[in-house]
Amino acid sequence: MESHIELLGLKAEDKVTNFKGVITSISFDLYGCIQAIITPAVDDKGETKDSKWFDVTRLTITDPTPVMKQPNFKKGYISTGRKGASDKPMSEKT
């Protein structure tokens, strides 16, 4: 893996709690911690459950194929801050 950003969209499981889902956000803090939010799948009743933060060192990638195309953070609207969170990353043509 070239960078932690490439974890976005991958299915993962926490080694300690067995919490499973898709990595939907990555955080880098001033003290060197790198954490990821795992968002679980919708349950049998169609309800969403809370996402949870985990240190990336605790995660096992369970599927190396992203669930959707990752945004281009290096150029285009996203990199310049001109694209809102409600816009779908796959719609970008840059």
PyMOL commands that set and color helices and strands:
alter all, ss='L'
color gray80, all
select helices_A, chain A and resi 4-7+56-58+77-80+89-91
alter helices_A, ss='H'
color red, helices_A
select strands_A, chain A and resi 11-14+20-28+34-39+52-55+59-63
alter strands_A, ss='S'
color yellow, strands_A
deselect
rebuild
show_as cartoon
